[in-house]
């Protein structure tokens, strides 16, 4: 989870401090969306009950 927070901070820094063209903005947006989805998935897995992973 700490890695995801660092990635979020790095993406914000890139947006704030660099001039990006359309392709650069697309790459940063894709990374940000992937980061958010991955973080939500990890948080969901951490919040599930212990035995829930064994059930189909």
N, CA, C and O atoms as a DFTB+ gen file, in Angstrom:
224 C
 N C O
     1  1       0.823      -1.190       0.000
     2  2       0.000       0.000       0.000
     3  2       0.874       1.263       0.000
     4  3       0.512       2.282      -0.588
     5  1       2.009       1.178       0.658
     6  2       2.899       2.332       0.683
     7  2       3.411       2.655      -0.719
     8  3       3.555       3.824      -1.077
     9  1       3.682       1.622      -1.506
    10  2       4.145       1.833      -2.879
    11  2       3.098       2.572      -3.697
    12  3       3.434       3.437      -4.506
    13  1       1.833       2.235      -3.492
    14  2       0.759       2.910      -4.229
    15  2       0.669       4.380      -3.839
    16  3       0.405       5.232      -4.688
    17  1       0.888       4.684      -2.560
    18  2       0.878       6.080      -2.126
    19  2       2.033       6.860      -2.745
    20  3       1.868       8.015      -3.137
    21  1       3.197       6.229      -2.831
    22  2       4.352       6.884      -3.446
    23  2       4.091       7.119      -4.931
    24  3       4.426       8.179      -5.459
    25  1       3.493       6.135      -5.607
    26  2       3.161       6.300      -7.019
    27  2       2.164       7.442      -7.217
    28  3       2.293       8.217      -8.165
    29  1       1.190       7.550      -6.345
    30  2       0.226       8.649      -6.435
    31  2       0.914      10.003      -6.292
    32  3       0.626      10.937      -7.041
    33  1       1.821      10.101      -5.331
    34  2       2.541      11.360      -5.134
    35  2       3.415      11.678      -6.343
    36  3       3.512      12.837      -6.747
    37  1       4.049      10.666      -6.920
    38  2       4.891      10.886      -8.094
    39  2       4.060      11.353      -9.290
    40  3       4.489      12.236     -10.034
    41  1       2.882      10.770      -9.478
    42  2       2.025      11.180     -10.587
    43  2       1.550      12.621     -10.414
    44  3       1.494      13.374     -11.387
    45  1       1.211      13.005      -9.200
    46  2       0.798      14.392      -8.934
    47  2       1.963      15.340      -9.198
    48  3       1.772      16.415      -9.766
    49  1       3.166      14.949      -8.789
    50  2       4.345      15.791      -9.032
    51  2       4.571      15.975     -10.530
    52  3       4.869      17.083     -10.975
    53  1       4.435      14.906     -11.314
    54  2       4.622      14.999     -12.761
    55  2       3.599      15.955     -13.368
    56  3       3.949      16.795     -14.197
    57  1       2.349      15.829     -12.961
    58  2       1.297      16.707     -13.498
    59  2       1.569      18.161     -13.133
    60  3       1.371      19.052     -13.959
    61  1       2.019      18.409     -11.912
    62  2       2.242      19.781     -11.457
    63  2       3.498      20.426     -12.058
    64  3       3.513      21.634     -12.291
    65  1       4.536      19.648     -12.308
    66  2       5.828      20.234     -12.650
    67  2       6.298      20.016     -14.078
    68  3       7.331      20.565     -14.462
    69  1       5.600      19.256     -14.862
    70  2       6.031      18.985     -16.225
    71  2       4.950      19.385     -17.219
    72  3       3.757      19.261     -16.944
    73  1       5.384      19.865     -18.371
    74  2       4.448      20.135     -19.465
    75  2       4.332      18.857     -20.278
    76  3       5.320      18.378     -20.836
    77  1       3.144      18.311     -20.346
    78  2       2.939      17.048     -21.042
    79  2       2.064      17.262     -22.270
    80  3       1.126      18.059     -22.247
    81  1       2.382      16.541     -23.340
    82  2       1.511      16.569     -24.512
    83  2       0.378      15.559     -24.300
    84  3       0.240      14.998     -23.213
    85  1      -0.414      15.337     -25.319
    86  2      -1.562      14.439     -25.195
    87  2      -1.177      13.019     -24.830
    88  3      -1.833      12.382     -24.006
    89  1      -0.104      12.519     -25.448
    90  2       0.327      11.148     -25.155
    91  2       0.829      11.031     -23.712
    92  3       0.566      10.036     -23.038
    93  1       1.545      12.042     -23.248
    94  2       2.027      12.028     -21.869
    95  2       0.893      12.068     -20.870
    96  3       0.909      11.353     -19.868
    97  1      -0.092      12.906     -21.144
    98  2      -1.259      12.961     -20.258
    99  2      -2.013      11.636     -20.255
   100  3      -2.506      11.200     -19.214
   101  1      -2.105      10.992     -21.426
   102  2      -2.778       9.694     -21.504
   103  2      -2.046       8.653     -20.663
   104  3      -2.680       7.875     -19.951
   105  1      -0.728       8.633     -20.739
   106  2       0.062       7.668     -19.967
   107  2      -0.106       7.917     -18.474
   108  3      -0.317       6.980     -17.705
   109  1      -0.012       9.167     -18.069
   110  2      -0.159       9.492     -16.644
   111  2      -1.572       9.168     -16.166
   112  3      -1.743       8.656     -15.059
   113  1      -2.583       9.456     -16.982
   114  2      -3.956       9.140     -16.600
   115  2      -4.156       7.633     -16.482
   116  3      -4.816       7.165     -15.554
   117  1      -3.593       6.873     -17.412
   118  2      -3.714       5.417     -17.349
   119  2      -3.043       4.863     -16.093
   120  3      -3.583       3.973     -15.436
   121  1      -1.867       5.391     -15.764
   122  2      -1.188       4.962     -14.543
   123  2      -1.993       5.335     -13.295
   124  3      -2.078       4.551     -12.350
   125  1      -2.578       6.522     -13.296
   126  2      -3.361       6.962     -12.138
   127  2      -4.607       6.099     -11.958
   128  3      -4.940       5.718     -10.836
   129  1      -5.290       5.793     -13.049
   130  2      -6.487       4.949     -12.957
   131  2      -6.108       3.535     -12.518
   132  3      -6.772       2.942     -11.669
   133  1      -5.037       3.002     -13.102
   134  2      -4.571       1.684     -12.681
   135  2      -4.166       1.653     -11.219
   136  3      -4.436       0.681     -10.513
   137  1      -3.524       2.706     -10.771
   138  2      -3.122       2.818      -9.371
   139  2      -4.347       2.836      -8.458
   140  3      -4.351       2.180      -7.417
   141  1      -5.373       3.573      -8.836
   142  2      -6.586       3.652      -8.019
   143  2      -7.304       2.301      -7.972
   144  3      -7.767       1.878      -6.913
   145  1      -7.393       1.630      -9.118
   146  2      -8.071       0.329      -9.160
   147  2      -7.291      -0.700      -8.347
   148  3      -7.876      -1.462      -7.577
   149  1      -5.981      -0.719      -8.517
   150  2      -5.151      -1.667      -7.785
   151  2      -5.234      -1.406      -6.279
   152  3      -5.318      -2.349      -5.493
   153  1      -5.211      -0.139      -5.874
   154  2      -5.322       0.205      -4.460
   155  2      -6.668      -0.182      -3.871
   156  3      -6.737      -0.669      -2.742
   157  1      -7.739       0.032      -4.631
   158  2      -9.072      -0.360      -4.147
   159  2      -9.172      -1.875      -4.010
   160  3      -9.761      -2.384      -3.056
   161  1      -8.593      -2.589      -4.972
   162  2      -8.621      -4.057      -4.902
   163  2      -7.844      -4.573      -3.689
   164  3      -8.311      -5.466      -2.983
   165  1      -6.665      -4.012      -3.453
   166  2      -5.891      -4.426      -2.282
   167  2      -6.615      -4.086      -0.981
   168  3      -6.621      -4.888      -0.047
   169  1      -7.216      -2.916      -0.914
   170  2      -7.967      -2.537       0.289
   171  2      -9.152      -3.470       0.500
   172  3      -9.448      -3.854       1.632
   173  1      -9.831      -3.837      -0.585
   174  2     -10.974      -4.750      -0.484
   175  2     -10.505      -6.113       0.033
   176  3     -11.166      -6.720       0.876
   177  1      -9.372      -6.589      -0.468
   178  2      -8.850      -7.884      -0.022
   179  2      -8.431      -7.839       1.447
   180  3      -8.574      -8.830       2.164
   181  1      -7.921      -6.704       1.893
   182  2      -7.532      -6.585       3.299
   183  2      -8.737      -6.550       4.230
   184  3      -8.641      -6.978       5.381
   185  1      -9.863      -6.047       3.749
   186  2     -11.047      -5.888       4.591
   187  2     -11.944      -7.123       4.604
   188  3     -12.861      -7.204       5.421
   189  1     -11.697      -8.091       3.710
   190  2     -12.530      -9.289       3.691
   191  2     -12.275     -10.138       4.930
   192  3     -11.186     -10.097       5.503
   193  1     -13.288     -10.914       5.345
   194  2     -13.068     -11.857       6.452
   195  2     -12.020     -12.905       6.059
   196  3     -11.782     -13.136       4.873
   197  1     -11.416     -13.517       7.031
   198  2     -10.309     -14.429       6.806
   199  2     -10.680     -15.609       5.914
   200  3      -9.917     -15.944       5.009
   201  1     -11.820     -16.248       6.138
   202  2     -12.194     -17.437       5.388
   203  2     -12.828     -17.163       4.037
   204  3     -13.161     -18.109       3.322
   205  1     -13.005     -15.912       3.662
   206  2     -13.708     -15.578       2.417
   207  2     -12.885     -15.934       1.189
   208  3     -13.463     -16.148       0.123
   209  1     -11.578     -16.007       1.286
   210  2     -10.738     -16.316       0.129
   211  2     -10.868     -17.776      -0.294
   212  3     -10.604     -18.105      -1.450
   213  1     -11.269     -18.655       0.620
   214  2     -11.371     -20.075       0.324
   215  2     -12.681     -20.435      -0.376
   216  3     -12.759     -21.480      -1.023
   217  1     -13.694     -19.609      -0.265
   218  2     -15.007     -19.893      -0.860
   219  2     -15.043     -19.413      -2.289
   220  3     -14.509     -18.346      -2.590
   221  1     -15.669     -20.185      -3.198
   222  2     -15.743     -19.743      -4.614
   223  2     -16.677     -18.582      -4.826
   224  3     -16.834     -18.113      -5.953
